[in-house]
Amino acid sequence: MAVGKRVYYWGKVQGVGFRYTVFNLAKKYPVAGYVQNMPDGQVELMVEGEAQDVERFLNDVASGMAGFIKGQSSAPQPTQGFADFTIR
């Protein structure tokens, strides 16, 4: 069953290759969505896919970027039918 999740990350998450790292990690999983910088300095990540793939992907993001992430918030979202994963 496909699920969607929106995650906001804050800390030193802009100007450190965060979006490109997330984009490359997404290639390892059958997930779709996007990652983008926000005007307030946060990074927004919207991802959808099978629940176990979404969770494994988000765990990889959290561990791979742990030195830059000070906090995060996440919430389930309805799936939107993204075709692939992009950087916005």
Summary of the structure (lengths in Angstrom):
residues: 88
radius of gyration: 11.7
end to end distance: 26.1
largest distance: 34.9
contacts: 254
relative contact order: 0.34
helix: 26%
strand: 41%
